[in-house]
Amino acid sequence: MRNLLSKYRRYLTNYESLLAYSLLGLVGGIASGLVVLGFELAIAELASLWGVGNGGEDFESLPEWALFALPAAGALVLGCLYSLLQPEHREAGIVHVISRMHSHYGVLPQRNAVLQFVGGAFALATGQSGGREGPGVHLGGAINSVLGQRLGLPNNSLRVLIACGTAGGIAAAFHTPLAGVIFAMEVIIAEYTVVGFIPVMLAAVSASAVSFTLSGSEVLFKLPPVSLGSLAEIPLILLLGFCCGLAVAAFIRIIKLAMQAARWPVALRFTLAGAVTGTLALGVPQILGIGYDSLQLILQGEVALKLLLMIAGCKLLATAISCGMGLPVGLIGPNLLIGACIGAALGMLSTKLGLELNSNPALYVVIGMGAAMGAVLNAPLAAILAVIELTHSVSIGMPAMLAIVVATLTNTALFRQRSAHQTVLSQLQRVVPEDPLNQLLHRTDVSSAMDTRVVRVPTLLQAQDHEPLLEFTPTWCLMEREGEDLYLVQGSELLAWLAEQPLDDDNATDLTTADIRRWTMAAVPLQATLRQAMDTMRKQTVEAAFVYERSRNTGKRILHGVLTPESIEKFTLARL
């Protein structure tokens, strides 16, 4: 079994190994589907403890005092729990996944994932205004990253595993496998390759199959048949996109303002966010929790115009403050509800103004959902595919695309804002480069560019060891003394120096006296990527890196090769 796993790891070091990565996709999809279902079940079970039924959605049936007390007290308890942790251990959600993908090469900590599961479930069960999709993306990516770490898989494969987990998280939550695939490629890893697509597609399909099999529901929302009744309604569709873009722009701006309180004690921040949500819920209890029960009523046309506008405004404010204050909740679900309210309200206003609409009012609700989702994520392709999959109708594509494009342009071009997650990363001063060079370095294993003609040489070289060293003619020699790695020298220079030295059968040659260039070095594990090797050399200000693997029996470093900035540059230039 160990030999089989070792062979599988070698296959994964090659990014073009489709079959090996396809197996990762299947395993990753099943794992993410199971953890997302477990998260949803945890929310429902926790909420039932304080009398919230309907899977943790029926907050409207609570007594009036509880509408404020539950989110305020829940946020206080959660804040006290978080105050016991270090700031780096509190990070969660999609922002955490994107950040770790680049700064820690796909290594997602298990502790943060456990906190996301417990904290996210408790937050949503106590009525905090947020969504479950962001936590689901984190959990799906984390369980796959931890699995890859436990199996000792190369770090370039962790990126694919995380993409599989995030696609599976979206697919399991919405039953939209295609949208899950595009979300992972468009938002998380920001690259499109055939090799990357296939395992992610398999993950989305397997996660969706797991969710459908175990939850027993094929659709998230019950929708009537929808299609554009007349091209005369196109101006109204464009107006809907603009209104959704305005709402998203305000949403992101409030997040930025709320993040200015990042230095406040975490208990104070959480309690303030919970109190704001509870205060707003006294007038509009529909904003508590995820809000999919209210979204279903809106799709059925059972919510009045005034209430639609109140839900949209209060949900926007409560969710933006909660996300900006750091509560472990998502923002995709709330923006679906905000977009749905805007779409339904616009349809009702048009009818009241005497405009004849040939389309089903639910059309504007669904398009509003897609427009808000596309704008807040800056992921128009994922949004349009989500709309098509939710409605099972390709005919909705054209009007939905128009609204999504207008909403995205309103936020990005008119208000000059990035997506919500990119905005948070910018506020945290975290750089996430997405250029082709960095993408190549992140997905390439160190074994692809290292020089394997390397050997360890003791500083005191015995006469009988001269001849084997001359016959091997290594490119690099790693000098060691009493098990301690000292520095690198080029093999040709060392051999030339040895050739000039007289052989003494009784005394060893002291190589530290050799007048040859000594290269400073750093150690990088065999699982590392080229990006990791480059970052290690830069941080430690060294000239080269030697690649090693730990022996399972002795724990000592097994030498595999040497990398230099020049060898990495030569490799990348040949492939870009």
N, C-alpha and C positions, 0 to 999 in steps of 0.2 A: 504493500500500500504506500509506503514511504517513497519507494522508487517511482511509483506511478505519479504521485503528487509532485516529485522533483521534476519529472519529465513534463508534467503539465505546466509547471512554473516556467520552464525553458520555452515552451510554446508561447506563453503569454508575453515574454520579453519582446517578441516580434509583434508589432501592432497590426500586421497584416494577417495574423492567424485567425481566420474567420470562424473555424469550427471551435477553437478553444474559447474564443470570446462569445460565441453563441451559447455555449454551455453556461458561461457566466450570466448571460442574459436570462436564461430560463430560471436558474437558481435565484438570481437577484429579484426577478419579478415575483416569484412565489413568496420569497421572504418579505418583500415590501408589501405585498397584498395582505399577508397575514398580520403584519404589525399595524397596518392602517385599520384593519377590521378590529383588532384588539384595542386600538386607541378609541375608535368610535364606541365600542362596547363599554369601555371604561368611563367615557363621558356620560353615557346613558345610565349606567349603574350608580355613579356618584350622584348625578342629579336626582335620581329617584329617592335617595336618602332624605332629601328635604322636600319631597313632594312634587318634583317637576317630572311630569310624565312625557309621553310621546317622544321617547328617545332623547330626553334632555332638551326639548324644544318648547314645551308648554309653560313658559314663564308667565304668560298672560293670566293664568288661573290662580296665581299666588295672591295672597292678601296684599293690600296696598303697602303696609309697612315693610313687607318682605321684598318688595320691588326695589327699595333702596338698601335695606339692611343686608340682603344676600350678596350683591356685588361689592358693597363697601367692606363688609366683614371678610368676604372671600379674598379680596385684594390685600387686606391687612394681614391675614394669615399667610398668604403667599409671599408678601413682602418680608415678613419676619423669617420665613424659611430661607428666602434668597439672601437675606442679610448675613446668614451664617456661612455663605459660600464666597470664594474668591471671584472677582469680576470675570475672569476668563472662563470660569466654570458655569456662569449664568447665561452665556451666549447660546442662542437657539434660533431655529427657523431657517428660512431660505437664505437670509443674509449670512448666517453662520456657515452654511454649506458652501456658498459661493466664495466666501473669504478663505475657508480652509482648503478649498480646491486649489487655490493659487499659493497661499502662504505656507501651507503645511502638506502640499502635494497629495491631497486626497485623504489624509488621515483624520477621520472624525472621531473625537473622544467618546468613549462609551458613557462616561459620567454625564456629559452634556445631553446625550440622547435619553438617558434615564430621567434626567431632570425635565427634558422636553415632554416626555410621556406623562410623567406625574403632574408637573406644573401646568402643562397645556390642558390636560383632562380636567384638573381641578378648576382652572380658570374658566373654561367654557361651561363646566357644570355649575359654577356659581354665578353665571350670567354675564361674565365679562364680554364686551362687544368685540367679537373677532370670528375668525374662521378656523376650520380644522385642516384646511388644505396645506397651509404653510408648515404646521407641525407634522403633517403627514409626509410632506416632501423631506423634511429633516429626518424623520424616523426611517423612512424608506432608504434614504441615502446612507444613514448611519449604520443600520443593521448590515448593509452590504459592505460598507467600509470596514467595520469591525470583523466581519467574516473574512474579508480579504487579508486583514492584518493577522488574524489568528492562523490562517493557512500559510502565511509568509509569502503572499503573492507580490509580484513587483509593483511598485507604486504607480507605474503608468496604467496598469490594469485597474487600480483603485478608482481612477477617473471614470472609466467605463462602468465599473460597478455602481458608483454614485449616480451616474446618469441613468442606469437601469433602475436604481431605487427610486429616484425622483419621478421618472416616467411611470413606474409602477404605482407610486403614491397618488399621482393625479388620476391615473386610469382606474384605480380601485375606488377612489373617492367619488368620481363623476361617472364611471362606466364609459369613459371616452378614451380608448387606447390610443387613437391617432393623435388626439390633442396632447396626451401625455408624452408621446414621442417628441412632438415638435416643441413642447414646453421644455423638455430636458435639453434639446439641442439649441433652442433659441435663448433660453434664460439662464440655464445652469452652466453648460460647457461652452456655449457660444461658438460652435463650429459644426460644419456639415461635411461628413465623410461617409462613404459607403460602409467602411468598416465600423464606424461608430453607429450608424443607423441600425444595422441588422441585430446586434445584441439588444439594443434599446427597444426595438420593435418587439422582439421576443419577450422582453421583460414586461412591456405594456400589455401584451396579449395575455401572458400567463397571470399577471396581477389582476387583470379584469376578469379572467376566468375564475380565479380564486374568490374574488369578491362576489361574483354572480352565484357561484356554487354555494358559498357559505352564508351569504346574506339573503339569498332567495329573491332578489329584486334586480331586474335588468335595467330599470330607468330610475334616475334620481328625482325627476320632476315629470308629472303627467301633463303633457302638452296636447292641445288640439292641433289639427293640421293647419299649418301656417304657410302663407306665400304672399308675395306682393300682388295686390289686386289690380293696381294701375300704375303706370309710369308717372302719372300726375302726382303721386305721393312721394316722388323722389326728393323734392325740396323739404318735405317734412322729415324724411329720413336724414338728410344732411343737417337739419336743425337739431335732430335728436343726437347725432354724433357730436355736434358742437356743445350742446348742453352737458352731455356726459363728459366731454373733455374739460369743460369748466369745473364740473364737480370733482373730477380726478385731480385737476390742478390745485383746487382748494384743499383737497384731501392731503396731497403731498406737502403743500405749504404748511398745513397744521402739524404734520409729522415733524417737519424741520423745526418749527417753533417749540414743540413739546420736547424735542431732543436737547434743547438748551438746558433742560433740567437734569441732564445726565449725571451731574456731579452731586445732586441731592442724594441723601440716603435712600436706598432702594425701597425700604418700607414706606417712607413718606411718598415717594413717587407712585408706587403701586396703589396706596390707599387713596391718593388724590385722584388717580385714574378711575378707581372703583367708585369713588364718591360722585364723580362727574357722571359716570354711566348710570348710577342709581338715581341721581337727581333727574336726569333726562327720562329715565324709565318711569318715573312717577306720572309723567304726562303721556309717554309713548312706550308702554311695556314691550312692544314688538321689537325693540332694538336689543333686548337682552339675548345673550347667547349667539348662536349662528344665524338664526332667522330664516331657515329654509321653510318652516311652516308658514310664515308670512309670505314668502316668495310664492308658494303654491297657491295661496289665496289670491295673490295679485295676478297670477297667470289665469286664474278662473274668473277674474273680473269682479271679485267680491270685496274690494277695498275702495273706499270713497276717495275723492280727489284730495280733500284737505288732509286726510290721514296719510295718503301717499307722500305728499310733500313734507309732512312732519316726520315720517319714518326716514325719508331720504336725508333730510337735514340732520336729524338727531343721530342716525346711524353713522353718518359721515364724521360728525364731531366726536362721538364716543369712540369709534374705532381708531381714528387718527390719533387721538390723545392716548389711547391704550397702547397702540403700537409705538408711538413716539416715546412713551414712558418706559417701554421695555417689557411689557407683559408678554408672556409666551403664547401669543395667539397669532393667527394668520390674517391676511387682508384680502384674499381672493374672494371668499364667500361674501363678506360684507359689501364688496364692490359689485358683485353680482346683484345683490339686493338693492343697492343704491341705483344701479343702472336700470333695474326692472321698475323701480318706483318712478324714475324719470320718464321711461318709455310709456308706462301706463298713464301717467299724468299728462304727458303731451298728447296722447291719443284722446283722452277725455276732453282736454281743453279744445282740441281741434273740432271735436263733435259739438261742443257747446257753442263754438264760434260759427257753426253752420257749415263746416266743411264736411263733405260726404267722403267717408273712407270705405273703399271697397275691400280692404284687407281686414282680416280678423284682428281685433285689438291685441291679442296675444303676440302678434308679429312685432309690435313696437316694444313689448316687454322683453322678448327674447333678444331683439337687436340691441336694446339698451343694455342688457346683461353683457353681450359680447363687446360692445363699445367701451364700457367701463373696464372690463377685464383687459382688453387689448391696450388701453391707454395706461392703466396703472402698472402693468407689467412691461410695457413697451414691447409687446409680443403679439403683433397683429395676426400673424399666421396661426399661432396657437389658439387665439381667440376665435377666429373664423371657423377653424376646424371643430372647436368645442361647440359652437352654435350649430353647426351642421350635424354633429353627432348627437347632440341633445334633442334636436327636432326631427332627426332622421329624414331630412329634406335638403336636397342639394339646391332646390329652387330659391331657398332663402339666402344663398351665398352672395348674390349680387348686391341686394340692399344692405346686407350685414357688412360686406366689405366696405361699402361707401361710408357707413356710419363709423366703423372701426378706424378707417383711415383718417376721417375728419377728427375723431376724438383724439387719436394719437398725435396728429399734427397740432391740434389745439394745445395739448400739454407740452409737446416738445418744441414746436416752432414758435407758437404765439407766446407761451409763458416761459420758454427756454428751460424746461425742467426735464430731467431724465426719469426713468422708471422709479417707483417707490424704493425698490431694493438698491438700485444704484445710488439713489439720493442718500439713503442711510449709510451705505458704504463710504460715500464721499464725506458725509458728516463725521464719520468715525476716522477719516483720513487714512483709508485703506485703498491702496492702488491695486486694481485688478486688470492687468494688461490682457488684451484680447487680440493682439496682432498675430499674424501667421507665424512669426519666428517663435514667440513664446508658446503658442499652441503646439508647434513641432517639438520644442524642448520638453514640454510637459508630457507629451504622449510617447516620447522615445526613451527606452531603457538605456542605462549606462553601458551595457554590454554591446550596444550597437556601434559605439565610437571608441571604446577603450582599446589600448594596445595590450595584448595578452602575453607578449614576450617579455615577461618580467619575472624576476627571481629575488628571493631574499638572500642577502650575503652578510655573513658576520663581519664585524669590523676587524677581527683577528682571523685572517684567512690562512689555513694550514696549507702546506706545500701540496699535499695530495688532492686538495680541492681546486687547484689552479686549472688542471687539464679539463675536468668536467665543465668548468665555467667558460673556458675558451671554446669548447665544442658547442655549447648551447648558444653562444653569442646573443645574449639578451639585449633588447632595446633599452630596458630600464633595470636598475638594480636598487632594491630597497635595503639600505644599510640598517643593521640591527645590532644591538649589544645587550646581552643577557635578557633576551625576550622583548626589549624595548625598541620600537621603530624610531629611527633617528632622522633620516633624510633620504632623498632620491638622488641618484647619479645616473647619467646616461651610460649604457653598457659599453658603447664604443670607446668612450673616454677612459672608463675604468680598465678595459682590456688593454688599451694602448699604454696606459701607465704601468700595468702589471708586466707587460712585455719588456719594459725597460728595467724592471727590478730583478736583482739576482735571486735565484731560488735557494732557500735554506731549509733543508729537510728537518732541522732540529728546532727552528724558531718560526713562529707564525708571522705573516706579513701584516703590519698594522695599517689598515686602509684609511684610517683617519688622517694619516700624514700625506695622503695623496693630494697633489696640487691640481685638483679638478673641480669643476663647478658643482656646488651642492644645491639641489632644488628643494625649497621648502614645500611641505605637503600637508594635506588633510586627508582624513579617512572618510569614505562614503560607503554605505552598505550596498550589496549587490542589488537590492530591491529599488535603489534610487533611480530617479530620472535624470536626464541631462540638465534640466532646470535646477534640480536639487544640487547636482554636482557643481554647477556654475555658482549658485548662491553660496554654497559651502566654501568654495575657494575665495569668493569675494569677501565674505564675512570674516574669514580667518586670515585674509591677505596673504595667501600662499600662491605658489606658482604651479602646483599640480595636485592631483588627488589620486590616491590609490584605492581601488575597489576591493572590498573584502566580504567574506561570508563567515559567520560564526560556526565553528565545528560543534556538532551536536554532542560529541563525546567529551571533548576537552574544553570547549568554550573558547579556544584560541582562534585568532583571525586567520582565515585561509585566504591567501592573496590570489586575486583573479586578474587584475590589470591596472593600467595607469591611464589617467585622462589629463589633458592639458587644455587650457582655453583655445590654443591653436588647433588641437585635434577636433574639438567641438565645433569651432568655426568652420573648419574644412568639411566636416560632416554636414552641417546645416546649409552651407553654400551649394553643396552638391545636390540638395533636395528641395531647395526653394526656387 
